[in-house]
């Protein structure tokens, strides 16, 4: 199980770094206007519009691998599991917990101290 989690972690990190690199390589929307007026980007390796399609599809593939690795890590880590006997909602458990009032223990008072604390109002 630890080997699977390690492999998923490596896949997630590699896909994240690849996705960051692909996003940084892509041109913005304004770069196409400069290419149409002789900007030199139209003679690139993938053609005038081929690079945008290739890079956007590669980014989408890296994002899919990243999310799949994230879900795999979440499921293999165990996530949040509800106990078998507990069928109530979180709000029901919070209301039941706040209804319990703690009991303050009574401190026994010695008889000498109790007699000195009594105020004599019979004068």
mmCIF file of the C-alpha atoms, coordinates in Angstrom:
data_MODEL
# 
_entry.id   MODEL 
# 
loop_
_atom_site.group_PDB 
_atom_site.id 
_atom_site.type_symbol 
_atom_site.label_atom_id 
_atom_site.label_alt_id 
_atom_site.label_comp_id 
_atom_site.label_asym_id 
_atom_site.label_entity_id 
_atom_site.label_seq_id 
_atom_site.pdbx_PDB_ins_code 
_atom_site.Cartn_x 
_atom_site.Cartn_y 
_atom_site.Cartn_z 
_atom_site.occupancy 
_atom_site.B_iso_or_equiv 
_atom_site.pdbx_formal_charge 
_atom_site.auth_seq_id 
_atom_site.auth_comp_id 
_atom_site.auth_asym_id 
_atom_site.auth_atom_id 
_atom_site.pdbx_PDB_model_num 
ATOM 1   C CA . UNK A 1 1   ? 0.000   0.000  0.000   1.00 0.00 ? 1   UNK A CA 1 
ATOM 2   C CA . UNK A 1 2   ? 2.867   2.371  0.781   1.00 0.00 ? 2   UNK A CA 1 
ATOM 3   C CA . UNK A 1 3   ? 4.443   1.615  -2.597  1.00 0.00 ? 3   UNK A CA 1 
ATOM 4   C CA . UNK A 1 4   ? 1.188   2.524  -4.376  1.00 0.00 ? 4   UNK A CA 1 
ATOM 5   C CA . UNK A 1 5   ? 0.934   5.795  -2.458  1.00 0.00 ? 5   UNK A CA 1 
ATOM 6   C CA . UNK A 1 6   ? 4.561   6.614  -3.297  1.00 0.00 ? 6   UNK A CA 1 
ATOM 7   C CA . UNK A 1 7   ? 3.974   5.894  -6.973  1.00 0.00 ? 7   UNK A CA 1 
ATOM 8   C CA . UNK A 1 8   ? 0.822   8.041  -7.004  1.00 0.00 ? 8   UNK A CA 1 
ATOM 9   C CA . UNK A 1 9   ? 2.715   10.841 -5.274  1.00 0.00 ? 9   UNK A CA 1 
ATOM 10  C CA . UNK A 1 10  ? 5.472   10.747 -7.910  1.00 0.00 ? 10  UNK A CA 1 
ATOM 11  C CA . UNK A 1 11  ? 2.888   10.724 -10.732 1.00 0.00 ? 11  UNK A CA 1 
ATOM 12  C CA . UNK A 1 12  ? 1.092   13.671 -9.151  1.00 0.00 ? 12  UNK A CA 1 
ATOM 13  C CA . UNK A 1 13  ? 4.255   15.737 -8.741  1.00 0.00 ? 13  UNK A CA 1 
ATOM 14  C CA . UNK A 1 14  ? 5.503   15.003 -12.277 1.00 0.00 ? 14  UNK A CA 1 
ATOM 15  C CA . UNK A 1 15  ? 2.116   15.853 -13.797 1.00 0.00 ? 15  UNK A CA 1 
ATOM 16  C CA . UNK A 1 16  ? 1.922   19.072 -11.764 1.00 0.00 ? 16  UNK A CA 1 
ATOM 17  C CA . UNK A 1 17  ? 5.369   20.207 -12.913 1.00 0.00 ? 17  UNK A CA 1 
ATOM 18  C CA . UNK A 1 18  ? 4.559   19.289 -16.530 1.00 0.00 ? 18  UNK A CA 1 
ATOM 19  C CA . UNK A 1 19  ? 1.263   21.165 -16.343 1.00 0.00 ? 19  UNK A CA 1 
ATOM 20  C CA . UNK A 1 20  ? 2.988   24.268 -14.949 1.00 0.00 ? 20  UNK A CA 1 
ATOM 21  C CA . UNK A 1 21  ? 5.539   24.136 -17.741 1.00 0.00 ? 21  UNK A CA 1 
ATOM 22  C CA . UNK A 1 22  ? 2.889   23.695 -20.439 1.00 0.00 ? 22  UNK A CA 1 
ATOM 23  C CA . UNK A 1 23  ? 0.840   26.604 -19.134 1.00 0.00 ? 23  UNK A CA 1 
ATOM 24  C CA . UNK A 1 24  ? 3.905   28.863 -19.083 1.00 0.00 ? 24  UNK A CA 1 
ATOM 25  C CA . UNK A 1 25  ? 4.858   27.908 -22.657 1.00 0.00 ? 25  UNK A CA 1 
ATOM 26  C CA . UNK A 1 26  ? 1.429   28.738 -24.114 1.00 0.00 ? 26  UNK A CA 1 
ATOM 27  C CA . UNK A 1 27  ? 0.790   32.050 -25.788 1.00 0.00 ? 27  UNK A CA 1 
ATOM 28  C CA . UNK A 1 28  ? -1.878  34.436 -24.630 1.00 0.00 ? 28  UNK A CA 1 
ATOM 29  C CA . UNK A 1 29  ? -4.868  35.486 -26.712 1.00 0.00 ? 29  UNK A CA 1 
ATOM 30  C CA . UNK A 1 30  ? -3.093  38.670 -27.838 1.00 0.00 ? 30  UNK A CA 1 
ATOM 31  C CA . UNK A 1 31  ? -0.098  36.775 -29.244 1.00 0.00 ? 31  UNK A CA 1 
ATOM 32  C CA . UNK A 1 32  ? -2.093  35.577 -32.282 1.00 0.00 ? 32  UNK A CA 1 
ATOM 33  C CA . UNK A 1 33  ? -2.658  39.129 -33.462 1.00 0.00 ? 33  UNK A CA 1 
ATOM 34  C CA . UNK A 1 34  ? 1.094   39.804 -33.483 1.00 0.00 ? 34  UNK A CA 1 
ATOM 35  C CA . UNK A 1 35  ? 1.740   36.614 -35.445 1.00 0.00 ? 35  UNK A CA 1 
ATOM 36  C CA . UNK A 1 36  ? -0.671  37.663 -38.193 1.00 0.00 ? 36  UNK A CA 1 
ATOM 37  C CA . UNK A 1 37  ? 1.320   40.892 -38.790 1.00 0.00 ? 37  UNK A CA 1 
ATOM 38  C CA . UNK A 1 38  ? 4.676   39.171 -39.184 1.00 0.00 ? 38  UNK A CA 1 
ATOM 39  C CA . UNK A 1 39  ? 5.549   38.432 -35.606 1.00 0.00 ? 39  UNK A CA 1 
ATOM 40  C CA . UNK A 1 40  ? 7.459   35.305 -36.563 1.00 0.00 ? 40  UNK A CA 1 
ATOM 41  C CA . UNK A 1 41  ? 5.425   32.934 -34.379 1.00 0.00 ? 41  UNK A CA 1 
ATOM 42  C CA . UNK A 1 42  ? 3.524   31.650 -37.405 1.00 0.00 ? 42  UNK A CA 1 
ATOM 43  C CA . UNK A 1 43  ? 6.590   29.708 -38.550 1.00 0.00 ? 43  UNK A CA 1 
ATOM 44  C CA . UNK A 1 44  ? 6.868   27.692 -35.370 1.00 0.00 ? 44  UNK A CA 1 
ATOM 45  C CA . UNK A 1 45  ? 7.373   23.960 -35.097 1.00 0.00 ? 45  UNK A CA 1 
ATOM 46  C CA . UNK A 1 46  ? 3.633   23.106 -34.924 1.00 0.00 ? 46  UNK A CA 1 
ATOM 47  C CA . UNK A 1 47  ? 2.381   25.697 -37.417 1.00 0.00 ? 47  UNK A CA 1 
ATOM 48  C CA . UNK A 1 48  ? 0.293   28.816 -36.800 1.00 0.00 ? 48  UNK A CA 1 
ATOM 49  C CA . UNK A 1 49  ? -2.554  27.142 -34.911 1.00 0.00 ? 49  UNK A CA 1 
ATOM 50  C CA . UNK A 1 50  ? -1.112  23.695 -34.327 1.00 0.00 ? 50  UNK A CA 1 
ATOM 51  C CA . UNK A 1 51  ? 0.877   24.708 -31.273 1.00 0.00 ? 51  UNK A CA 1 
ATOM 52  C CA . UNK A 1 52  ? -2.193  26.050 -29.506 1.00 0.00 ? 52  UNK A CA 1 
ATOM 53  C CA . UNK A 1 53  ? -4.100  22.815 -30.081 1.00 0.00 ? 53  UNK A CA 1 
ATOM 54  C CA . UNK A 1 54  ? -1.159  20.609 -29.118 1.00 0.00 ? 54  UNK A CA 1 
ATOM 55  C CA . UNK A 1 55  ? -0.316  22.572 -25.975 1.00 0.00 ? 55  UNK A CA 1 
ATOM 56  C CA . UNK A 1 56  ? -3.925  22.881 -24.823 1.00 0.00 ? 56  UNK A CA 1 
ATOM 57  C CA . UNK A 1 57  ? -4.537  19.162 -25.339 1.00 0.00 ? 57  UNK A CA 1 
ATOM 58  C CA . UNK A 1 58  ? -1.320  18.303 -23.519 1.00 0.00 ? 58  UNK A CA 1 
ATOM 59  C CA . UNK A 1 59  ? -2.311  20.572 -20.640 1.00 0.00 ? 59  UNK A CA 1 
ATOM 60  C CA . UNK A 1 60  ? -5.728  18.907 -20.444 1.00 0.00 ? 60  UNK A CA 1 
ATOM 61  C CA . UNK A 1 61  ? -4.088  15.464 -20.418 1.00 0.00 ? 61  UNK A CA 1 
ATOM 62  C CA . UNK A 1 62  ? -1.718  16.514 -17.608 1.00 0.00 ? 62  UNK A CA 1 
ATOM 63  C CA . UNK A 1 63  ? -4.643  17.963 -15.645 1.00 0.00 ? 63  UNK A CA 1 
ATOM 64  C CA . UNK A 1 64  ? -6.561  14.689 -16.031 1.00 0.00 ? 64  UNK A CA 1 
ATOM 65  C CA . UNK A 1 65  ? -3.581  12.668 -14.804 1.00 0.00 ? 65  UNK A CA 1 
ATOM 66  C CA . UNK A 1 66  ? -3.110  15.108 -11.901 1.00 0.00 ? 66  UNK A CA 1 
ATOM 67  C CA . UNK A 1 67  ? -6.739  14.842 -10.773 1.00 0.00 ? 67  UNK A CA 1 
ATOM 68  C CA . UNK A 1 68  ? -6.727  11.047 -11.146 1.00 0.00 ? 68  UNK A CA 1 
ATOM 69  C CA . UNK A 1 69  ? -3.578  10.819 -9.010  1.00 0.00 ? 69  UNK A CA 1 
ATOM 70  C CA . UNK A 1 70  ? -5.135  13.138 -6.428  1.00 0.00 ? 70  UNK A CA 1 
ATOM 71  C CA . UNK A 1 71  ? -8.276  11.003 -6.221  1.00 0.00 ? 71  UNK A CA 1 
ATOM 72  C CA . UNK A 1 72  ? -6.156  7.865  -5.988  1.00 0.00 ? 72  UNK A CA 1 
ATOM 73  C CA . UNK A 1 73  ? -4.160  9.352  -3.118  1.00 0.00 ? 73  UNK A CA 1 
ATOM 74  C CA . UNK A 1 74  ? -7.340  10.412 -1.324  1.00 0.00 ? 74  UNK A CA 1 
ATOM 75  C CA . UNK A 1 75  ? -8.877  6.958  -1.574  1.00 0.00 ? 75  UNK A CA 1 
ATOM 76  C CA . UNK A 1 76  ? -5.694  5.114  -0.666  1.00 0.00 ? 76  UNK A CA 1 
ATOM 77  C CA . UNK A 1 77  ? -5.120  7.346  2.370   1.00 0.00 ? 77  UNK A CA 1 
ATOM 78  C CA . UNK A 1 78  ? -8.476  6.283  3.786   1.00 0.00 ? 78  UNK A CA 1 
ATOM 79  C CA . UNK A 1 79  ? -10.209 9.640  3.720   1.00 0.00 ? 79  UNK A CA 1 
ATOM 80  C CA . UNK A 1 80  ? -13.069 10.272 6.112   1.00 0.00 ? 80  UNK A CA 1 
ATOM 81  C CA . UNK A 1 81  ? -14.910 7.127  7.026   1.00 0.00 ? 81  UNK A CA 1 
ATOM 82  C CA . UNK A 1 82  ? -18.138 6.992  8.956   1.00 0.00 ? 82  UNK A CA 1 
ATOM 83  C CA . UNK A 1 83  ? -18.324 4.358  11.716  1.00 0.00 ? 83  UNK A CA 1 
ATOM 84  C CA . UNK A 1 84  ? -20.667 1.447  10.971  1.00 0.00 ? 84  UNK A CA 1 
ATOM 85  C CA . UNK A 1 85  ? -23.082 2.074  13.856  1.00 0.00 ? 85  UNK A CA 1 
ATOM 86  C CA . UNK A 1 86  ? -23.262 5.839  13.462  1.00 0.00 ? 86  UNK A CA 1 
ATOM 87  C CA . UNK A 1 87  ? -26.054 6.890  11.094  1.00 0.00 ? 87  UNK A CA 1 
ATOM 88  C CA . UNK A 1 88  ? -26.830 10.379 12.439  1.00 0.00 ? 88  UNK A CA 1 
ATOM 89  C CA . UNK A 1 89  ? -25.764 13.582 10.791  1.00 0.00 ? 89  UNK A CA 1 
ATOM 90  C CA . UNK A 1 90  ? -23.002 15.868 12.008  1.00 0.00 ? 90  UNK A CA 1 
ATOM 91  C CA . UNK A 1 91  ? -25.570 18.412 13.197  1.00 0.00 ? 91  UNK A CA 1 
ATOM 92  C CA . UNK A 1 92  ? -27.367 15.792 15.313  1.00 0.00 ? 92  UNK A CA 1 
ATOM 93  C CA . UNK A 1 93  ? -24.098 14.840 16.999  1.00 0.00 ? 93  UNK A CA 1 
ATOM 94  C CA . UNK A 1 94  ? -23.213 18.498 17.644  1.00 0.00 ? 94  UNK A CA 1 
ATOM 95  C CA . UNK A 1 95  ? -26.630 19.161 19.220  1.00 0.00 ? 95  UNK A CA 1 
ATOM 96  C CA . UNK A 1 96  ? -26.324 16.098 21.433  1.00 0.00 ? 96  UNK A CA 1 
ATOM 97  C CA . UNK A 1 97  ? -22.824 17.110 22.533  1.00 0.00 ? 97  UNK A CA 1 
ATOM 98  C CA . UNK A 1 98  ? -23.923 20.644 23.469  1.00 0.00 ? 98  UNK A CA 1 
ATOM 99  C CA . UNK A 1 99  ? -26.880 19.320 25.486  1.00 0.00 ? 99  UNK A CA 1 
ATOM 100 C CA . UNK A 1 100 ? -24.566 17.592 27.965  1.00 0.00 ? 100 UNK A CA 1 
ATOM 101 C CA . UNK A 1 101 ? -23.929 19.894 30.939  1.00 0.00 ? 101 UNK A CA 1 
ATOM 102 C CA . UNK A 1 102 ? -20.773 19.211 32.923  1.00 0.00 ? 102 UNK A CA 1 
ATOM 103 C CA . UNK A 1 103 ? -21.271 18.576 36.640  1.00 0.00 ? 103 UNK A CA 1 
ATOM 104 C CA . UNK A 1 104 ? -19.199 20.744 38.954  1.00 0.00 ? 104 UNK A CA 1 
ATOM 105 C CA . UNK A 1 105 ? -17.922 18.694 41.919  1.00 0.00 ? 105 UNK A CA 1 
ATOM 106 C CA . UNK A 1 106 ? -18.918 19.915 45.386  1.00 0.00 ? 106 UNK A CA 1 
ATOM 107 C CA . UNK A 1 107 ? -16.043 20.781 47.689  1.00 0.00 ? 107 UNK A CA 1 
ATOM 108 C CA . UNK A 1 108 ? -16.678 19.553 51.239  1.00 0.00 ? 108 UNK A CA 1 
ATOM 109 C CA . UNK A 1 109 ? -16.463 22.321 53.816  1.00 0.00 ? 109 UNK A CA 1 
ATOM 110 C CA . UNK A 1 110 ? -15.213 21.605 57.328  1.00 0.00 ? 110 UNK A CA 1 
ATOM 111 C CA . UNK A 1 111 ? -17.643 22.388 60.135  1.00 0.00 ? 111 UNK A CA 1 
ATOM 112 C CA . UNK A 1 112 ? -15.414 25.034 61.723  1.00 0.00 ? 112 UNK A CA 1 
ATOM 113 C CA . UNK A 1 113 ? -15.170 26.959 58.471  1.00 0.00 ? 113 UNK A CA 1 
ATOM 114 C CA . UNK A 1 114 ? -18.896 26.600 57.875  1.00 0.00 ? 114 UNK A CA 1 
ATOM 115 C CA . UNK A 1 115 ? -19.745 28.057 61.288  1.00 0.00 ? 115 UNK A CA 1 
ATOM 116 C CA . UNK A 1 116 ? -17.478 31.079 60.795  1.00 0.00 ? 116 UNK A CA 1 
ATOM 117 C CA . UNK A 1 117 ? -19.071 31.876 57.442  1.00 0.00 ? 117 UNK A CA 1 
ATOM 118 C CA . UNK A 1 118 ? -22.609 32.045 58.842  1.00 0.00 ? 118 UNK A CA 1 
ATOM 119 C CA . UNK A 1 119 ? -23.778 35.598 59.488  1.00 0.00 ? 119 UNK A CA 1 
ATOM 120 C CA . UNK A 1 120 ? -25.666 36.062 62.717  1.00 0.00 ? 120 UNK A CA 1 
ATOM 121 C CA . UNK A 1 121 ? -28.728 38.168 61.958  1.00 0.00 ? 121 UNK A CA 1 
ATOM 122 C CA . UNK A 1 122 ? -30.523 37.485 65.259  1.00 0.00 ? 122 UNK A CA 1 
ATOM 123 C CA . UNK A 1 123 ? -29.038 40.438 67.179  1.00 0.00 ? 123 UNK A CA 1 
# 
